[in-house]
Amino acid sequence: MKDLLDKGAVLQRDKETYAIAPHIPAGLISSDQLRKLADVADKYKVSAIKVTAAQRIALVGLKEEDIDNAWNDLGMKPGAAIGLCVRSIKTCPGTTFCKRGFRDSVKLGLELDDRYHGMNLPNKLKIGVSGCPNSCADNHTRDIGLMGMPKGWTVFVGGKGGTIPRLGNRLIMNVPDDKVLDIVDKIVRVYSENAKGKERLGSYIDRIGLDEFKSIVNLDHFLQ
């Protein structure tokens, strides 16, 4: 089973077939990659092609013996859809494409993806990067949420879905573009070094208190 997890293969409801979801940074995919996905889906007769909430495209219904060949045909890396790691960096169109964007969420999302995608942590961690307050990347319900504003980025921490959902706490406002990666680095490091096993970021914050979390992150450093 571990071998299958390493291959990014997720067992389906029928307990016989698997889904794979290639890594698509910032949800941007080329026409050639789309053709490959369609060709592989046809070749291995998958039961469904599903656009996921994490901005991936999953091929659902693969037989176990076809998984390796499907990946080889795709020539794409698996997305970190499972495991205790940075699962996804969901990214809106931002100023690259959207008339409402205040900040370049695509550029930031790609930088975050390059740094963190698949990084092992105490539990799964999801990041949302929205270029404006419309929050199309669901930044309020991500472990780390970044929302673009006219004067900089607003950073949220601790959001999640699940049976006991939690809205993220607003950590700091008006973070300039050249500081936002530094503050995410610090949040991830604090979480990695201090959270208990399988403790989500929001649960860690609830355990120690938001003020204590702010103190450990040392927000004054980013406000200077």
Secondary structure in CASP SS format (residue, H / E / C, confidence):
PFRMAT SS
TARGET T0000
AUTHOR 0000-0000-0000
METHOD secondary structure of the structure
MODEL  1
M C 1.00
K H 1.00
D H 1.00
L H 1.00
L H 1.00
D H 1.00
K C 1.00
G C 1.00
A C 1.00
V E 1.00
L E 1.00
Q C 1.00
R C 1.00
D C 1.00
K C 1.00
E C 1.00
T E 1.00
Y E 1.00
A E 1.00
I E 1.00
A C 1.00
P E 1.00
H C 1.00
I C 1.00
P H 1.00
A H 1.00
G H 1.00
L C 1.00
I C 1.00
S C 1.00
S H 1.00
D H 1.00
Q H 1.00
L H 1.00
R H 1.00
K H 1.00
L H 1.00
A H 1.00
D H 1.00
V H 1.00
A H 1.00
D H 1.00
K H 1.00
Y C 1.00
K C 1.00
V C 1.00
S C 1.00
A E 1.00
I E 1.00
K E 1.00
V E 1.00
T C 1.00
A C 1.00
A C 1.00
Q C 1.00
R C 1.00
I E 1.00
A E 1.00
L E 1.00
V E 1.00
G E 1.00
L E 1.00
K E 1.00
E H 1.00
E H 1.00
D H 1.00
I H 1.00
D H 1.00
N H 1.00
A H 1.00
W H 1.00
N H 1.00
D H 1.00
L H 1.00
G C 1.00
M C 1.00
K C 1.00
P E 1.00
G C 1.00
A C 1.00
A C 1.00
I C 1.00
G C 1.00
L C 1.00
C E 1.00
V E 1.00
R E 1.00
S E 1.00
I E 1.00
K E 1.00
T E 1.00
C C 1.00
P C 1.00
G H 1.00
T H 1.00
T H 1.00
F H 1.00
C C 1.00
K C 1.00
R C 1.00
G C 1.00
F C 1.00
R C 1.00
D C 1.00
S H 1.00
V H 1.00
K H 1.00
L H 1.00
G H 1.00
L H 1.00
E H 1.00
L H 1.00
D H 1.00
D H 1.00
R H 1.00
Y H 1.00
H C 1.00
G C 1.00
M C 1.00
N E 1.00
L C 1.00
P C 1.00
N C 1.00
K C 1.00
L E 1.00
K E 1.00
I E 1.00
G E 1.00
V E 1.00
S E 1.00
G C 1.00
C C 1.00
P C 1.00
N C 1.00
S C 1.00
C C 1.00
A C 1.00
D C 1.00
N H 1.00
H H 1.00
T H 1.00
R C 1.00
D C 1.00
I E 1.00
G E 1.00
L E 1.00
M E 1.00
G E 1.00
M E 1.00
P C 1.00
K C 1.00
G E 1.00
W E 1.00
T E 1.00
V E 1.00
F E 1.00
V E 1.00
G C 1.00
G C 1.00
K E 1.00
G C 1.00
G C 1.00
T C 1.00
I C 1.00
P C 1.00
R E 1.00
L C 1.00
G C 1.00
N E 1.00
R E 1.00
L E 1.00
I E 1.00
M E 1.00
N E 1.00
V E 1.00
P C 1.00
D H 1.00
D H 1.00
K H 1.00
V H 1.00
L H 1.00
D H 1.00
I H 1.00
V H 1.00
D H 1.00
K H 1.00
I H 1.00
V H 1.00
R H 1.00
V H 1.00
Y H 1.00
S H 1.00
E H 1.00
N H 1.00
A C 1.00
K C 1.00
G C 1.00
K C 1.00
E C 1.00
R C 1.00
L H 1.00
G H 1.00
S H 1.00
Y H 1.00
I H 1.00
D H 1.00
R H 1.00
I H 1.00
G C 1.00
L H 1.00
D H 1.00
E H 1.00
F H 1.00
K H 1.00
S H 1.00
I H 1.00
V H 1.00
N C 1.00
L H 1.00
D H 1.00
H H 1.00
F H 1.00
L H 1.00
Q C 1.00
END
